[in-house]
Every structure is written in C-alpha cells, then in structure tokens.
Amino acid sequence: MKRLFALLRRRPAVTALAAVVVLAALIGGGVATTEYTSRPAFCTSCHEMTPYYTAWDAGAHSDVSCISCHVDPGLEAQVSHKFVALKEVYNHFTTEPKFPGAVTAVPDSRCMACHSGTIDTGIEGFSHETHRGSRSCVDCHASAGHKVTSAALAEAGILDTAAAQNRELLIVASAGRGIANVPGHVRVTCSSCHDLAATGCASCHTRDAEKHPQLTSVTATATGAITSCATCHATAASWAFSHPDKASACTDCHTKPAEHRTGACATCHETGVTWKFQHPKSTAKCTDCHSRPAAHSTRTCVTCHETGASWKFQHPTSTSCSNCHKAPAKHYSGTCSACHSPKVAFARAKFSHPGSGATCTNCHTRPSGHSTKSCVSCHKPGGSWKFYHPTSKSCSSCHSAPSKHYGTTCSSCHNPTKAWRSATFSHPRIQGGEHTYKSFACTNCHTNGYSSASCTKCHGADEPDDD
C-alpha cells in the first residue's frame, strides 16, 4: 500500500488517471443505484409501503412512476432525494411507522407536467379554473396517486387508528356521509373552500323533514339558515351533530309517542349527548308512570322489583309469605318455607315430608276406626309415607278377632304380608270322610269353641261315632 502511494506521488499523470477511474466508478454505481431504487417495485422493500404500491398499481396513475410525483425531474434531484430516503430507511429500522400520516407535499408543477392546459372535470356547476391558483392540487386530490383504505392499512399492521378517525372527520359533506351534493365532487371538507357563515347551509344542504321537523318552515336566507343549523351542529370543520343542552325544550324537535308519559323529559332521559332513556332512581314514585296490574300486590315496588336499569321482578328473600300470598283451601298450615323457597316460583315448590321424628297428627287427622298406634308402625317414613303391613305376628295388637273366630294364633291362617281376605285354612280330616269343613257352618261342630268338636247337633247322642 505504501509503494502504491509512493508511485502516485512520483507520477502525477498516473494519479490523475486513477482519480478519474475511481470517480467514474462511483458515479456509474451511483447512477445505477439511483435508477434501481427509483423503480416503483423497490418501494415494497419496506412492508409498510405495500398497501400504497397495491393501490397505485390498481389506480388511474399506474402508468406514472412514483418519482414523477414525489421527486422533481432530473438526475440531480433524484440523486439528492436519496439522502431524504435514507432518513425513511432509518425510521423503518428504528421505529414502527404507522399510517395514515401527513399528506406528502406535491408541487403543482409536477401535476401540471402531465395535466397541462385547461382542465374540464365535467362536473356541472363546478369550474376547475376558478380554483386554480387559490388552492394546491393536493388540497383536493390527496389520494389521486394511491387511495389506500384503513382496512388495507390494518391488514398490513400499520394502521394508526386515531389518525384514520381524524382523517375521516375532516372529510365531511352533506349527502351520502361524506359525498358533497354536487355529483362527482371529491370528498373534502366543505369549509376548506367555502365560508359557510357567508354561504349558508341551505345553499348546499336539503333538510330531511323527518329528522328536522322544527326547521321545515325556516327561511332559506344565509343568516337564518346558519343560525338554525348551529343549534344542533358544531360550527367547525365537521359540523358534527350535537344535541342541544337541557335548557332547550324537547318538544321543539320531538313529538311525544302515543301513550308516552307527560312529565318532564329529563326525568327519564339522560341529559347530555345521547339523551338515552334511563329509568328513574329508587326514590321516584313508580305510580307516577305505572298503574298496578289487577290483583297486584299493594306493597312498595322495591320490595319485589330490582332497583336499577331494568327494575325486573325479583322475589323477596323474606320467608313471611303470608304478607303477599294467601294459603289455598285445606293447605298445610305450617311454615311456608318448609316446602317453598323464596328464590323459586311457587308452582315449582318441592314438597318434602317431615321425617319420622315429626308428629303426624300436627297435619293429619286419624280416620274413623283407625289404629291408635304410632303412625310409623304402619306407614313407611320417607317421601310417600305409604301404608305397609307390619311384619309382626302379634295381630291382636291392632286387630280384634271376629266373633267365634278360629283359634288365637292368627298366623295359622293369615300371612302378615298378604291381605286378610287371602287367608288360607287347612281343616283336619273328619272321621268317616262324609263331611268336609265346608259342608256346614263351623259352629255346627264347634259349639263350644274350636278347641273341641261335637256331632250331637246333627246326630243324636245315642248314635254311635264312626271310628
């Protein structure tokens, strides 16, 4: 390296030639780089430019290079612009760019390079020539090169939501939510070109009779119209609707619906922007607006209605049911909460019979001729308390034997698990085999009870017994 520098110092001609070669290489590389980076497709090297490239490619200016609008003509301007682009590259790597941003400045000279001469927009009532000179092209045609939607920016992950909303607020006209009444007019804030106070709203806007019933008779003079509109519309760029304050009479604009309450509107409508309905607080008297339904409780409304927005019915938690309800005829006279829950509809009450430790006679009266023994002797404790016959063979504990009934041991003929009418009797064999126990009444043979038998009622005492 030292020898190279020594050679260059001893031979000035060689030094000059080397300088020319290096400069040519730098210039050639710079020109090539400038040409390459000036192509529209190069913009997509940064992902945040993709929505703008896509919109440009699908727009009316797809045959116009990006630099034709964003950079002055000439190689020198294009090369110098690369230093501006370096800042954008720096921002790409060091920040998270969000869009939409400020409208890029585009001098009219760049537009006029293609749109020279008189421009006829074809819009009836609009003269483009009148606006030339007083306004810049981009004031009205900011999205001419690439109309990028908020949805496209959001899909690319670069949407600045607040900036997008502010942009929409500035693009306001009357008809069609942002489209001026003049057919074909660009979406732009009316006040950006018009002195609305001097022009008068009625010059451009037609009132909707349904939404503006109070203004249908207002004269169309500039001053009168602007004063009336300002009652509800903010006097600013957007002229956004703003509800009059509570000092205004609601009936100036609104007609009460049929069967509507006749009281002050502010009683039920929230004062402010929306004036949405809000139910009066618990301190209000419900009967001021509502009539009790037939057979309705006469107690205080808040006893059963939840205080708040809906005032929906809620059953009191109190177990003093008799305050509101009357027991049906022949109803159980005990505590209601024994079967009913204050949180469940009475129709869905679940009866739960008291346990075996309860006294049945508190609710039930013994039928005529019923046993006087404990109920659980014959009734199964639990849900149904249905009757079941005791398994005990001490029948006489409950039953008295009929007159002249056979024997004293009931189990000889009766089974405690079967009905008494199904009793089975097996009579011993009668001597001689001529009679059965079904031939005669039992008392014919058993005159003194079933422990002995005699044939003398039919056979005389002198007749011999058959052995």
ZAVEX-118777 format. One record per residue (C-alpha): residue number from 1; residue in three letters; x, y, z. Coordinates in Angstrom, 1 decimal, always signed. Example, Ala and Ser with C-alpha at 12.3 -4.5 7.8 and 13.67 -1.06 7.14 Angstrom:
- num|residu|xx|yy|zz
- 1|ALA|+12.3|-4.5|+7.8
- 2|SER|+13.7|-1.1|+7.1
END
This chain:
- num|residu|xx|yy|zz
- 1|MET|+0.0|+0.0|+0.0
- 2|LYS|+2.9|+2.4|+0.8
- 3|ARG|+4.5|+1.6|-2.5
- 4|LEU|+1.2|+2.4|-4.3
- 5|PHE|+1.0|+5.8|-2.7
- 6|ALA|+4.7|+6.5|-3.4
- 7|LEU|+4.1|+5.7|-7.1
- 8|LEU|+1.2|+8.0|-7.3
- 9|ARG|+3.2|+10.8|-5.7
- 10|ARG|+6.1|+10.4|-8.2
- 11|ARG|+3.8|+10.2|-11.2
- 12|PRO|+1.1|+12.9|-11.3
- 13|ALA|-0.3|+11.6|-14.6
- 14|VAL|-1.0|+8.2|-13.1
- 15|THR|-2.6|+9.9|-10.1
- 16|ALA|-5.0|+11.9|-12.2
- 17|LEU|-5.9|+8.8|-14.3
- 18|ALA|-6.6|+6.8|-11.1
- 19|ALA|-8.8|+9.6|-9.7
- 20|VAL|-10.8|+9.7|-12.9
- 21|VAL|-11.3|+5.9|-12.8
- 22|VAL|-12.4|+6.0|-9.2
- 23|LEU|-14.8|+8.9|-9.8
- 24|ALA|-16.2|+7.2|-12.9
- 25|ALA|-16.8|+4.1|-10.9
- 26|LEU|-18.5|+6.0|-8.1
- 27|ILE|-20.7|+8.0|-10.5
- 28|GLY|-21.6|+4.9|-12.5
- 29|GLY|-22.5|+3.0|-9.4
- 30|GLY|-24.5|+5.9|-8.0
- 31|VAL|-26.4|+6.3|-11.3
- 32|ALA|-27.2|+2.6|-11.4
- 33|THR|-28.2|+2.6|-7.7
- 34|THR|-30.4|+5.7|-8.3
- 35|GLU|-32.0|+4.1|-11.3
- 36|TYR|-32.7|+0.8|-9.4
- 37|THR|-34.1|+2.4|-6.3
- 38|SER|-36.3|+4.7|-8.3
- 39|ARG|-38.4|+1.9|-9.6
- 40|PRO|-41.9|+1.6|-8.1
- 41|ALA|-41.4|-2.0|-7.2
- 42|PHE|-38.4|-1.1|-5.0
- 43|CYS|-40.8|+0.7|-2.6
- 44|THR|-42.2|-2.6|-1.4
- 45|SER|-38.8|-3.4|+0.1
- 46|CYS|-40.3|-1.8|+3.2
- 47|HIS|-43.5|-3.7|+4.1
- 48|GLU|-45.4|-0.5|+5.1
- 49|MET|-45.3|+0.7|+1.6
- 50|THR|-47.1|-2.4|+0.2
- 51|PRO|-50.6|-1.0|+0.6
- 52|TYR|-49.6|+2.1|-1.2
- 53|TYR|-48.0|+0.2|-4.0
- 54|THR|-51.0|-2.0|-4.4
- 55|ALA|-53.4|+1.0|-4.5
- 56|TRP|-51.1|+2.8|-7.0
- 57|ASP|-50.9|-0.3|-9.2
- 58|ALA|-54.8|-0.6|-9.3
- 59|GLY|-55.3|+3.2|-9.7
- 60|ALA|-55.5|+5.6|-12.6
- 61|HIS|-51.9|+6.6|-12.2
- 62|SER|-50.4|+3.1|-12.5
- 63|ASP|-48.6|+4.1|-15.7
- 64|VAL|-46.9|+7.0|-13.9
- 65|SER|-43.7|+6.3|-11.9
- 66|CYS|-43.7|+7.1|-8.2
- 67|ILE|-40.8|+9.6|-8.6
- 68|SER|-42.8|+11.6|-11.2
- 69|CYS|-45.0|+12.8|-8.3
- 70|HIS|-42.7|+12.6|-5.3
- 71|VAL|-39.4|+13.9|-6.8
- 72|ASP|-38.5|+16.8|-9.0
- 73|PRO|-37.4|+15.9|-12.6
- 74|GLY|-33.7|+15.5|-13.4
- 75|LEU|-30.9|+13.1|-12.3
- 76|GLU|-29.5|+15.7|-9.8
- 77|ALA|-32.8|+15.9|-8.0
- 78|GLN|-33.2|+12.2|-7.9
- 79|VAL|-29.8|+11.6|-6.5
- 80|SER|-30.2|+14.3|-3.8
- 81|HIS|-33.6|+12.8|-2.9
- 82|LYS|-31.8|+9.6|-1.9
- 83|PHE|-30.5|+11.4|+1.2
- 84|VAL|-34.1|+12.0|+2.1
- 85|ALA|-34.9|+8.4|+1.5
- 86|LEU|-32.0|+7.4|+3.9
- 87|LYS|-34.0|+9.0|+6.7
- 88|GLU|-37.0|+6.9|+5.8
- 89|VAL|-34.9|+3.8|+5.8
- 90|TYR|-33.6|+4.8|+9.2
- 91|ASN|-37.1|+5.2|+10.5
- 92|HIS|-38.0|+1.8|+9.1
- 93|PHE|-35.4|+0.1|+11.2
- 94|THR|-35.6|+2.2|+14.4
- 95|THR|-39.3|+2.9|+14.7
- 96|GLU|-42.7|+1.3|+13.9
- 97|PRO|-44.2|+3.5|+11.2
- 98|LYS|-47.9|+3.9|+11.3
- 99|PHE|-50.2|+5.4|+8.7
- 100|PRO|-52.1|+7.5|+7.5
- 101|GLY|-49.6|+10.3|+8.1
- 102|ALA|-49.4|+13.9|+6.9
- 103|VAL|-50.2|+14.4|+3.2
- 104|THR|-47.0|+14.5|+1.2
- 105|ALA|-46.2|+17.8|-0.4
- 106|VAL|-46.5|+17.6|-4.1
- 107|PRO|-45.9|+20.9|-6.0
- 108|ASP|-48.5|+21.7|-8.7
- 109|SER|-45.7|+21.8|-11.2
- 110|ARG|-45.3|+18.0|-11.0
- 111|CYS|-49.1|+17.6|-11.6
- 112|MET|-49.1|+20.0|-14.5
- 113|ALA|-46.3|+18.2|-16.2
- 114|CYS|-49.0|+15.7|-17.2
- 115|HIS|-52.2|+17.8|-16.7
- 116|SER|-51.3|+20.9|-18.8
- 117|GLY|-53.8|+23.3|-20.2
- 118|THR|-57.4|+23.8|-19.3
- 119|ILE|-58.9|+21.0|-17.2
- 120|ASP|-62.6|+20.2|-17.7
- 121|THR|-63.8|+18.0|-14.9
- 122|GLY|-67.3|+17.5|-16.4
- 123|ILE|-68.9|+18.4|-13.1
- 124|GLU|-71.9|+20.5|-13.5
- 125|GLY|-71.7|+23.8|-11.5
- 126|PHE|-68.0|+23.3|-10.8
- 127|SER|-65.2|+25.3|-12.5
- 128|HIS|-61.8|+23.9|-12.1
- 129|GLU|-60.2|+27.0|-13.5
- 130|THR|-61.8|+29.1|-10.7
- 131|HIS|-60.0|+27.0|-8.1
- 132|ARG|-56.6|+27.0|-9.8
- 133|GLY|-54.1|+29.3|-8.1
- 134|SER|-56.1|+29.7|-4.8
- 135|ARG|-55.7|+26.0|-3.9
- 136|SER|-53.0|+23.4|-4.4
- 137|CYS|-53.8|+20.3|-6.3
- 138|VAL|-53.2|+18.0|-3.4
- 139|ASP|-55.6|+20.0|-1.2
- 140|CYS|-58.4|+18.3|-3.1
- 141|HIS|-56.6|+15.4|-4.7
- 142|ALA|-54.6|+14.0|-1.9
- 143|SER|-55.4|+10.4|-2.8
- 144|ALA|-55.1|+10.7|-6.5
- 145|GLY|-52.0|+8.5|-6.8
- 146|HIS|-53.0|+5.8|-4.4
- 147|LYS|-56.3|+5.7|-2.5
- 148|VAL|-55.4|+3.5|+0.5
- 149|THR|-58.2|+2.4|+2.8
- 150|SER|-58.0|+2.0|+6.5
- 151|ALA|-58.8|-1.7|+6.1
- 152|ALA|-55.7|-2.2|+3.9
- 153|LEU|-53.5|-0.4|+6.4
- 154|ALA|-54.9|-2.6|+9.2
- 155|GLU|-54.3|-5.7|+7.2
- 156|ALA|-50.7|-4.7|+6.8
- 157|GLY|-50.4|-4.0|+10.5
- 158|ILE|-49.5|-0.3|+10.1
- 159|LEU|-52.9|+1.4|+10.8
- 160|ASP|-52.8|+4.4|+13.1
- 161|THR|-56.5|+4.2|+14.3
- 162|ALA|-56.6|+7.7|+15.8
- 163|ALA|-55.1|+9.3|+12.7
- 164|ALA|-57.5|+7.4|+10.5
- 165|GLN|-60.5|+8.6|+12.5
- 166|ASN|-59.3|+12.2|+12.5
- 167|ARG|-58.9|+12.0|+8.7
- 168|GLU|-62.5|+10.8|+8.3
- 169|LEU|-63.7|+13.6|+10.5
- 170|LEU|-62.1|+16.1|+8.2
- 171|ILE|-63.8|+14.7|+5.1
- 172|VAL|-67.3|+15.8|+5.6
- 173|ALA|-70.0|+17.0|+3.4
- 174|SER|-73.8|+16.5|+3.5
- 175|ALA|-75.2|+13.9|+1.2
- 176|GLY|-74.2|+10.2|+1.5
- 177|ARG|-72.0|+10.6|+4.6
- 178|GLY|-69.1|+12.5|+3.1
- 179|ILE|-70.0|+12.9|-0.5
- 180|ALA|-70.9|+16.5|-1.4
- 181|ASN|-74.2|+17.3|-3.0
- 182|VAL|-72.5|+18.2|-6.3
- 183|PRO|-72.3|+14.9|-8.3
- 184|GLY|-68.7|+13.8|-8.8
- 185|HIS|-67.4|+16.2|-6.2
- 186|VAL|-64.3|+15.0|-4.4
- 187|ARG|-64.6|+14.1|-0.7
- 188|VAL|-63.3|+17.1|+1.1
- 189|THR|-64.3|+19.3|+4.0
- 190|CYS|-66.7|+21.9|+2.8
- 191|SER|-65.2|+24.6|+5.0
- 192|SER|-61.8|+24.1|+3.4
- 193|CYS|-63.1|+26.0|+0.4
- 194|HIS|-66.3|+27.7|+1.5
- 195|ASP|-67.1|+30.4|+4.0
- 196|LEU|-70.1|+28.6|+5.5
- 197|ALA|-71.2|+31.5|+7.6
- 198|ALA|-71.5|+33.6|+4.5
- 199|THR|-72.8|+30.9|+2.2
- 200|GLY|-75.5|+29.4|+4.4
- 201|CYS|-76.1|+25.8|+4.9
- 202|ALA|-79.3|+25.8|+2.8
- 203|SER|-77.3|+26.7|-0.2
- 204|CYS|-75.9|+23.2|-0.4
- 205|HIS|-78.0|+21.1|+2.0
- 206|THR|-81.6|+20.0|+1.9
- 207|ARG|-83.1|+19.3|+5.2
- 208|ASP|-84.6|+15.9|+5.9
- 209|ALA|-88.2|+16.7|+7.0
- 210|GLU|-88.3|+13.6|+9.1
- 211|LYS|-85.2|+14.5|+11.1
- 212|HIS|-85.7|+18.2|+11.1
- 213|PRO|-89.4|+18.8|+11.7
- 214|GLN|-88.8|+22.0|+13.5
- 215|LEU|-86.8|+23.6|+10.7
- 216|THR|-89.1|+23.0|+7.7
- 217|SER|-90.5|+26.5|+8.0
- 218|VAL|-87.2|+28.3|+8.4
- 219|THR|-86.4|+30.7|+5.6
- 220|ALA|-83.5|+29.9|+3.3
- 221|THR|-81.7|+33.1|+4.0
- 222|ALA|-78.0|+32.7|+4.6
- 223|THR|-78.0|+34.2|+8.1
- 224|GLY|-81.3|+32.5|+9.2
- 225|ALA|-80.2|+29.1|+8.0
- 226|ILE|-76.8|+29.2|+9.6
- 227|THR|-78.3|+30.2|+12.9
- 228|SER|-80.8|+27.4|+12.9
- 229|CYS|-78.3|+24.8|+11.9
- 230|ALA|-75.8|+25.9|+14.5
- 231|THR|-78.4|+25.0|+17.1
- 232|CYS|-77.5|+21.3|+16.7
- 233|HIS|-74.4|+21.3|+14.6
- 234|ALA|-71.0|+22.2|+15.9
- 235|THR|-69.6|+25.3|+14.0
- 236|ALA|-66.3|+23.7|+12.9
- 237|ALA|-64.8|+21.7|+10.2
- 238|SER|-67.0|+18.7|+10.7
- 239|TRP|-70.3|+20.4|+11.7
- 240|ALA|-71.0|+17.2|+13.7
- 241|PHE|-74.4|+16.9|+15.3
- 242|SER|-74.5|+17.9|+18.9
- 243|HIS|-77.7|+17.6|+20.9
- 244|PRO|-79.0|+20.8|+22.4
- 245|ASP|-78.5|+21.1|+26.1
- 246|LYS|-81.2|+20.5|+28.7
- 247|ALA|-82.2|+24.2|+28.6
- 248|SER|-83.9|+23.6|+25.3
- 249|ALA|-87.5|+22.4|+25.1
- 250|CYS|-87.5|+18.8|+23.8
- 251|THR|-90.9|+19.4|+22.1
- 252|ASP|-89.3|+21.9|+19.8
- 253|CYS|-87.9|+19.0|+17.9
- 254|HIS|-89.6|+15.9|+19.2
- 255|THR|-93.2|+14.7|+19.4
- 256|LYS|-94.1|+12.5|+22.3
- 257|PRO|-95.0|+9.0|+21.2
- 258|ALA|-98.5|+7.7|+21.8
- 259|GLU|-99.3|+6.9|+25.5
- 260|HIS|-96.0|+8.5|+26.5
- 261|ARG|-95.5|+9.9|+29.9
- 262|THR|-96.5|+13.6|+30.2
- 263|GLY|-93.8|+14.5|+32.7
- 264|ALA|-90.5|+16.4|+32.1
- 265|CYS|-88.3|+14.6|+29.6
- 266|ALA|-85.2|+14.9|+31.9
- 267|THR|-87.0|+12.7|+34.4
- 268|CYS|-86.3|+9.6|+32.3
- 269|HIS|-83.8|+10.7|+29.7
- 270|GLU|-80.2|+11.2|+30.4
- 271|THR|-79.1|+14.8|+29.9
- 272|GLY|-76.2|+15.0|+27.6
- 273|VAL|-75.3|+13.9|+24.1
- 274|THR|-77.5|+10.9|+23.6
- 275|TRP|-80.4|+11.7|+25.9
- 276|LYS|-80.9|+7.9|+26.1
- 277|PHE|-83.6|+6.5|+28.3
- 278|GLN|-82.7|+5.9|+31.9
- 279|HIS|-85.2|+4.6|+34.5
- 280|PRO|-85.8|+7.0|+37.4
- 281|LYS|-84.0|+6.1|+40.6
- 282|SER|-85.5|+4.2|+43.5
- 283|THR|-86.5|+7.4|+45.2
- 284|ALA|-89.1|+8.1|+42.4
- 285|LYS|-92.7|+7.0|+42.8
- 286|CYS|-93.4|+4.2|+40.4
- 287|THR|-97.1|+5.1|+40.3
- 288|ASP|-96.3|+8.4|+38.7
- 289|CYS|-95.8|+6.4|+35.4
- 290|HIS|-97.1|+2.9|+36.0
- 291|SER|-100.5|+1.5|+37.1
- 292|ARG|-100.6|-1.6|+39.2
- 293|PRO|-101.9|-4.6|+37.3
- 294|ALA|-105.1|-6.2|+38.6
- 295|ALA|-104.7|-8.2|+41.8
- 296|HIS|-101.1|-6.9|+42.1
- 297|SER|-99.5|-6.6|+45.5
- 298|THR|-100.1|-3.2|+47.2
- 299|ARG|-96.7|-3.3|+48.8
- 300|THR|-93.8|-0.9|+47.9
- 301|CYS|-92.5|-1.6|+44.4
- 302|VAL|-88.9|-2.0|+45.5
- 303|THR|-90.0|-5.0|+47.7
- 304|CYS|-90.2|-7.1|+44.6
- 305|HIS|-88.5|-5.1|+41.8
- 306|GLU|-84.8|-4.8|+41.4
- 307|THR|-83.7|-1.2|+41.6
- 308|GLY|-81.7|-0.1|+38.6
- 309|ALA|-82.0|-0.1|+34.8
- 310|SER|-84.5|-2.9|+34.3
- 311|TRP|-86.5|-2.9|+37.5
- 312|LYS|-87.1|-6.6|+36.8
- 313|PHE|-89.1|-8.7|+39.2
- 314|GLN|-87.2|-10.4|+42.0
- 315|HIS|-88.8|-12.4|+44.7
- 316|PRO|-88.2|-11.1|+48.2
- 317|THR|-85.9|-13.2|+50.4
- 318|SER|-88.3|-12.9|+53.3
- 319|THR|-90.0|-16.1|+54.4
- 320|SER|-93.1|-14.2|+55.6
- 321|CYS|-95.0|-15.5|+52.6
- 322|SER|-98.4|-14.5|+54.1
- 323|ASN|-97.5|-10.9|+53.6
- 324|CYS|-98.2|-11.4|+49.9
- 325|HIS|-99.8|-14.8|+49.5
- 326|LYS|-102.9|-16.5|+50.9
- 327|ALA|-102.8|-20.2|+51.5
- 328|PRO|-105.2|-22.3|+49.3
- 329|ALA|-108.1|-24.1|+50.9
- 330|LYS|-107.1|-27.1|+53.0
- 331|HIS|-103.5|-26.2|+52.6
- 332|TYR|-100.9|-27.3|+55.1
- 333|SER|-100.9|-24.8|+57.9
- 334|GLY|-97.3|-25.0|+58.8
- 335|THR|-94.4|-22.7|+57.8
- 336|CYS|-94.4|-22.0|+54.1
- 337|SER|-90.6|-22.3|+53.9
- 338|ALA|-91.0|-26.0|+54.8
- 339|CYS|-91.9|-26.6|+51.2
- 340|HIS|-91.4|-23.3|+49.3
- 341|SER|-88.2|-21.4|+48.5
- 342|PRO|-88.3|-17.6|+48.1
- 343|LYS|-86.0|-17.9|+45.1
- 344|VAL|-88.1|-20.5|+43.3
- 345|ALA|-91.6|-20.0|+41.7
- 346|PHE|-94.3|-21.3|+44.0
- 347|ALA|-95.6|-23.5|+41.2
- 348|ARG|-92.3|-25.4|+41.3
- 349|ALA|-92.4|-26.0|+45.0
- 350|LYS|-90.9|-29.3|+46.1
- 351|PHE|-92.8|-30.8|+49.0
- 352|SER|-90.6|-32.5|+51.5
- 353|HIS|-92.5|-34.6|+54.0
- 354|PRO|-91.2|-34.2|+57.6
- 355|GLY|-89.0|-37.0|+58.9
- 356|SER|-90.0|-39.9|+61.2
- 357|GLY|-89.4|-37.7|+64.2
- 358|ALA|-92.3|-35.4|+63.4
- 359|THR|-95.8|-35.8|+64.9
- 360|CYS|-98.2|-36.8|+62.1
- 361|THR|-101.2|-35.5|+63.9
- 362|ASN|-99.9|-32.0|+63.5
- 363|CYS|-101.1|-32.2|+60.0
- 364|HIS|-103.2|-35.3|+59.7
- 365|THR|-106.4|-36.5|+61.5
- 366|ARG|-106.8|-40.2|+62.1
- 367|PRO|-109.6|-41.7|+60.0
- 368|SER|-112.6|-43.2|+61.8
- 369|GLY|-111.8|-46.6|+63.3
- 370|HIS|-108.0|-46.1|+62.6
- 371|SER|-105.4|-47.7|+64.8
- 372|THR|-104.2|-45.6|+67.7
- 373|LYS|-100.7|-46.9|+67.4
- 374|SER|-97.8|-44.9|+66.3
- 375|CYS|-98.0|-43.9|+62.6
- 376|VAL|-94.6|-45.3|+61.8
- 377|SER|-95.9|-48.7|+62.8
- 378|CYS|-97.8|-49.0|+59.5
- 379|HIS|-96.5|-46.1|+57.4
- 380|LYS|-93.1|-46.1|+55.8
- 381|PRO|-91.2|-43.0|+56.8
- 382|GLY|-89.8|-41.0|+53.9
- 383|GLY|-91.3|-39.4|+50.8
- 384|SER|-94.7|-41.1|+50.4
- 385|TRP|-95.4|-42.5|+53.9
- 386|LYS|-97.4|-45.1|+52.1
- 387|PHE|-99.0|-47.9|+54.2
- 388|TYR|-97.2|-51.2|+54.7
- 389|HIS|-98.3|-54.1|+56.9
- 390|PRO|-96.1|-54.7|+59.9
- 391|THR|-94.2|-58.0|+59.9
- 392|SER|-95.1|-58.7|+63.5
- 393|LYS|-97.4|-61.7|+64.1
- 394|SER|-99.0|-60.1|+67.1
- 395|CYS|-102.1|-59.4|+65.1
- 396|SER|-104.1|-58.7|+68.2
- 397|SER|-102.1|-55.6|+68.8
- 398|CYS|-104.1|-54.0|+66.0
- 399|HIS|-106.9|-56.4|+65.2
- 400|SER|-109.7|-57.9|+67.2
- 401|ALA|-110.8|-61.4|+66.2
- 402|PRO|-114.4|-61.7|+64.9
- 403|SER|-117.0|-63.4|+67.0
- 404|LYS|-116.3|-67.2|+67.3
- 405|HIS|-113.2|-66.8|+65.1
- 406|TYR|-111.0|-69.8|+64.9
- 407|GLY|-108.1|-70.1|+67.3
- 408|THR|-105.9|-67.4|+68.8
- 409|THR|-102.8|-67.7|+66.6
- 410|CYS|-103.6|-65.6|+63.6
- 411|SER|-100.5|-66.8|+61.7
- 412|SER|-102.1|-70.3|+61.4
- 413|CYS|-104.2|-68.8|+58.6
- 414|HIS|-103.0|-65.3|+57.9
- 415|ASN|-99.8|-64.0|+56.4
- 416|PRO|-98.8|-60.5|+57.5
- 417|THR|-97.5|-59.7|+54.0
- 418|LYS|-100.9|-60.6|+52.4
- 419|ALA|-104.4|-59.2|+52.5
- 420|TRP|-106.5|-60.8|+55.2
- 421|ARG|-109.1|-61.9|+52.7
- 422|SER|-106.5|-64.2|+51.1
- 423|ALA|-106.1|-66.2|+54.3
- 424|THR|-105.7|-70.0|+53.7
- 425|PHE|-107.2|-72.6|+56.1
- 426|SER|-106.5|-76.3|+56.1
- 427|HIS|-109.1|-78.3|+58.2
- 428|PRO|-108.1|-81.7|+59.7
- 429|ARG|-109.7|-84.8|+58.2
- 430|ILE|-113.2|-85.6|+59.6
- 431|GLN|-113.8|-89.1|+60.6
- 432|GLY|-115.8|-91.2|+58.2
- 433|GLY|-114.9|-88.9|+55.3
- 434|GLU|-118.5|-88.0|+54.7
- 435|HIS|-118.2|-84.3|+55.6
- 436|THR|-115.7|-81.6|+54.9
- 437|TYR|-115.3|-78.4|+56.9
- 438|LYS|-117.1|-76.6|+54.0
- 439|SER|-120.2|-78.7|+54.4
- 440|PHE|-121.6|-76.9|+57.4
- 441|ALA|-121.2|-73.9|+59.5
- 442|CYS|-118.2|-74.2|+61.8
- 443|THR|-120.4|-73.8|+64.8
- 444|ASN|-122.4|-76.9|+64.0
- 445|CYS|-119.5|-79.0|+65.1
- 446|HIS|-117.6|-76.5|+67.3
- 447|THR|-120.4|-75.5|+69.7
- 448|ASN|-118.1|-74.6|+72.5
- 449|GLY|-115.2|-73.1|+70.5
- 450|TYR|-112.6|-74.5|+68.2
- 451|SER|-110.8|-76.5|+70.8
- 452|SER|-113.5|-79.1|+70.8
- 453|ALA|-116.0|-80.6|+68.4
- 454|SER|-119.3|-82.4|+68.8
- 455|CYS|-121.6|-84.2|+66.3
- 456|THR|-124.7|-84.1|+68.5
- 457|LYS|-126.2|-81.1|+66.8
- 458|CYS|-127.0|-83.3|+63.8
- 459|HIS|-126.6|-86.7|+65.3
- 460|GLY|-128.3|-87.8|+68.4
- 461|ALA|-126.4|-88.7|+71.4
- 462|ASP|-127.4|-92.3|+71.0
- 463|GLU|-125.9|-92.6|+67.6
- 464|PRO|-122.5|-94.3|+67.6
- 465|ASP|-119.5|-92.4|+66.5
- 466|ASP|-117.7|-93.7|+63.4
- 467|ASP|-114.2|-94.6|+64.3
END
